[in-house]
């Protein structure tokens, strides 16, 4: 019962406050309208509404739209420069090596069992070229003294290791 009385009092006080604020705003607006002319009101509207909107649109363009378009263009360039032997990662997370390229599809080989999947080029999210894979394999071979990258074979490094092991 006490809670109902309290909510009733709060709602009555808030209603009175809102009506007082509205009447004060109306009185101020009527007094302001009487003292200003139509020629003076136009520049105020322009400076208070249009200029901030232009500034907000410019910020939105430079902070969101432009970088997104740049990322999309880089992704399209990467997808158009695919070559056989490149290691790719699809947007779904499938990792494979390109074995055949069609008009708008790519056949990739995945896993140790050499499973082949045909996917659309728009589904490729990342491309790791063959030269980058060899560089990474050589760098990891120097650190770990063994190539631990899947589907990457550096013949020269393996031949050197075999010669060292035979001696």
Secondary structure, DSSP 8 states (H G I E B T S, - for coil): -HHHHHHHHHHHHHHHHHHHHHHHHHHHHHHHHHH--HHHHHHHHIIIIIHHHHHHHHHHIIIIIHHHHHHHHHHHHHHHT--TT-EEEETTS-EEEEEEE-SSEEEEEETTTTEEEEEEGGGEEEEE-HHHHHHHHHHHHHHHSS---TT---HHHHHHHHHHHH-
